[in-house]
Amino acid sequence: MIEADVILFETERMYFRQFRAEDAQLLFELDSDPEVMRFISKGQPTPLNRIQNEFIPRFLEYYRQSPPQGFWAANLRRNHEFMGWFHLRPDRISPREMELGYRLKRSVWGRGLATEGARALLERALEEWGYARICARTLAGNLASRRVMEKVGLKFEAEFFYGENVLPGWTETERRAVKYSTQAKAPSQTIKVPGGSRAATLQL
Ligand SMILES: CC(C)(COP(=O)(O)OP(=O)(O)OC[C@H]1O[C@@H](n2cnc3c(N)ncnc32)[C@H](O)[C@@H]1OP(=O)(O)O)[C@@H](O)C(=O)NCCC(=O)NCCS
């Protein structure tokens, strides 16, 4: 029996759903495109056994968390095609922040889909799920990824270098990276102005 998809939310063109063990092959195909992996592993594919034994178990573990965090598959609403994934997880360098990320199949690039999915996830994270601070990181040369960050309203925060433990065998120049971030707006509250009859809204 094939289990029904567990859907987190929908956008205009896609839906976010939980991964299942059966998705290993789709992830393997995604990570087998050297262009997709260019700024992640210099084009090296991820072995299927790592996807099955490390990544998918980690993805499934995230779904126990509330408010939501983790990796979600993104499928096109039009034909249910698997496009890739988005993540929102504790940042590995500053774990009090949540890190936004995305990886899509080359066949769907350039149509605004990463922007659409990232924007929807960011809005929910800040406005519904109560996360205070969201960041995103990428290698400095990954201009498409940086552009998506800018388009969804993240602001450049800092340049940094991924450690050799993260990208073993890469030179320091190759490990140069950028961090973008944003934070939740302070909640607005309506208060009475002393001595007056009008209410004023202050950003607290
Ligand atoms: C990064 C990625 C998710 C973008 O997906 P996408 O659906 O094509 O993104 P969008 O269409 O929403 O936006 C891409 C933007 O980058 C721009 N862009 C693409 N390639 C670019 C390049 N080489 N230089 C400058 N800008 C570029 C596009 O023109 C577009 O901006 P615009 O709308 O102002 O024209 C996709 O390329 C991908 O999956 N890459 C491989 C995985 C990866 O690197 N993930 C990020 C790791 S941190």
Ligand as a Chemical Component Dictionary entry (heavy atoms), coordinates in Angstrom:
data_LIG
# 
_chem_comp.id                   LIG 
_chem_comp.type                 NON-POLYMER 
_chem_comp.pdbx_formal_charge   0 
_chem_comp.three_letter_code    LIG 
# 
loop_
_chem_comp_atom.comp_id 
_chem_comp_atom.atom_id 
_chem_comp_atom.alt_atom_id 
_chem_comp_atom.type_symbol 
_chem_comp_atom.charge 
_chem_comp_atom.model_Cartn_x 
_chem_comp_atom.model_Cartn_y 
_chem_comp_atom.model_Cartn_z 
_chem_comp_atom.pdbx_ordinal 
LIG C1  C1  C 0 19.845 27.948 -6.366  1  
LIG C2  C2  C 0 18.604 27.325 -7.002  2  
LIG C3  C3  C 0 17.748 26.657 -5.937  3  
LIG C4  C4  C 0 17.794 28.444 -7.691  4  
LIG O1  O1  O 0 16.596 27.858 -8.205  5  
LIG P1  P1  P 0 15.672 28.622 -9.265  6  
LIG O2  O2  O 0 14.306 28.025 -9.178  7  
LIG O3  O3  O 0 16.340 28.668 -10.581 8  
LIG O4  O4  O 0 15.629 30.096 -8.651  9  
LIG P2  P2  P 0 14.702 31.305 -9.086  10 
LIG O5  O5  O 0 14.243 31.101 -10.505 11 
LIG O6  O6  O 0 13.661 31.493 -8.041  12 
LIG O7  O7  O 0 15.698 32.546 -8.982  13 
LIG C5  C5  C 0 17.010 32.459 -9.476  14 
LIG C6  C6  C 0 17.595 33.845 -9.631  15 
LIG O8  O8  O 0 18.999 33.741 -9.782  16 
LIG C7  C7  C 0 19.389 34.341 -10.996 17 
LIG N1  N1  N 0 20.535 33.598 -11.476 18 
LIG C8  C8  C 0 20.565 32.318 -11.910 19 
LIG N2  N2  N 0 21.824 32.006 -12.273 20 
LIG C9  C9  C 0 22.581 33.103 -12.033 21 
LIG C10 C10 C 0 23.943 33.408 -12.217 22 
LIG N3  N3  N 0 24.810 32.495 -12.697 23 
LIG N4  N4  N 0 24.369 34.648 -11.903 24 
LIG C11 C11 C 0 23.529 35.580 -11.413 25 
LIG N5  N5  N 0 22.207 35.343 -11.207 26 
LIG C12 C12 C 0 21.762 34.120 -11.531 27 
LIG C13 C13 C 0 18.165 34.230 -11.865 28 
LIG O9  O9  O 0 18.232 35.147 -12.952 29 
LIG C14 C14 C 0 17.081 34.562 -10.867 30 
LIG O10 O10 O 0 17.041 35.928 -10.546 31 
LIG P3  P3  P 0 15.991 36.949 -11.255 32 
LIG O11 O11 O 0 14.616 36.427 -10.947 33 
LIG O12 O12 O 0 16.265 38.270 -10.616 34 
LIG O13 O13 O 0 16.261 36.919 -12.729 35 
LIG C15 C15 C 0 18.993 26.278 -8.072  36 
LIG O14 O14 O 0 19.875 26.872 -8.988  37 
LIG C16 C16 C 0 19.637 25.041 -7.474  38 
LIG O15 O15 O 0 18.954 24.125 -7.021  39 
LIG N6  N6  N 0 20.995 24.986 -7.508  40 
LIG C17 C17 C 0 21.718 23.800 -7.050  41 
LIG C18 C18 C 0 21.644 23.608 -5.543  42 
LIG C19 C19 C 0 22.206 24.793 -4.794  43 
LIG O16 O16 O 0 23.230 25.355 -5.166  44 
LIG N7  N7  N 0 21.502 25.152 -3.733  45 
LIG C20 C20 C 0 21.900 26.229 -2.875  46 
LIG C21 C21 C 0 23.014 25.767 -2.017  47 
LIG S1  S1  S 0 23.256 26.894 -0.688  48 
# 
loop_
_chem_comp_bond.comp_id 
_chem_comp_bond.atom_id_1 
_chem_comp_bond.atom_id_2 
_chem_comp_bond.value_order 
_chem_comp_bond.pdbx_ordinal 
LIG C1  C2  SING 1  
LIG C2  C3  SING 2  
LIG C2  C4  SING 3  
LIG C2  C15 SING 4  
LIG C4  O1  SING 5  
LIG O1  P1  SING 6  
LIG P1  O2  DOUB 7  
LIG P1  O3  SING 8  
LIG P1  O4  SING 9  
LIG O4  P2  SING 10 
LIG P2  O5  DOUB 11 
LIG P2  O6  SING 12 
LIG P2  O7  SING 13 
LIG O7  C5  SING 14 
LIG C5  C6  SING 15 
LIG C6  O8  SING 16 
LIG C6  C14 SING 17 
LIG O8  C7  SING 18 
LIG C7  N1  SING 19 
LIG C7  C13 SING 20 
LIG N1  C8  SING 21 
LIG N1  C12 SING 22 
LIG C8  N2  DOUB 23 
LIG N2  C9  SING 24 
LIG C9  C10 SING 25 
LIG C9  C12 DOUB 26 
LIG C10 N3  SING 27 
LIG C10 N4  DOUB 28 
LIG N4  C11 SING 29 
LIG C11 N5  DOUB 30 
LIG N5  C12 SING 31 
LIG C13 O9  SING 32 
LIG C13 C14 SING 33 
LIG C14 O10 SING 34 
LIG O10 P3  SING 35 
LIG P3  O11 DOUB 36 
LIG P3  O12 SING 37 
LIG P3  O13 SING 38 
LIG C15 O14 SING 39 
LIG C15 C16 SING 40 
LIG C16 O15 DOUB 41 
LIG C16 N6  SING 42 
LIG N6  C17 SING 43 
LIG C17 C18 SING 44 
LIG C18 C19 SING 45 
LIG C19 O16 DOUB 46 
LIG C19 N7  SING 47 
LIG N7  C20 SING 48 
LIG C20 C21 SING 49 
LIG C21 S1  SING 50 
# 
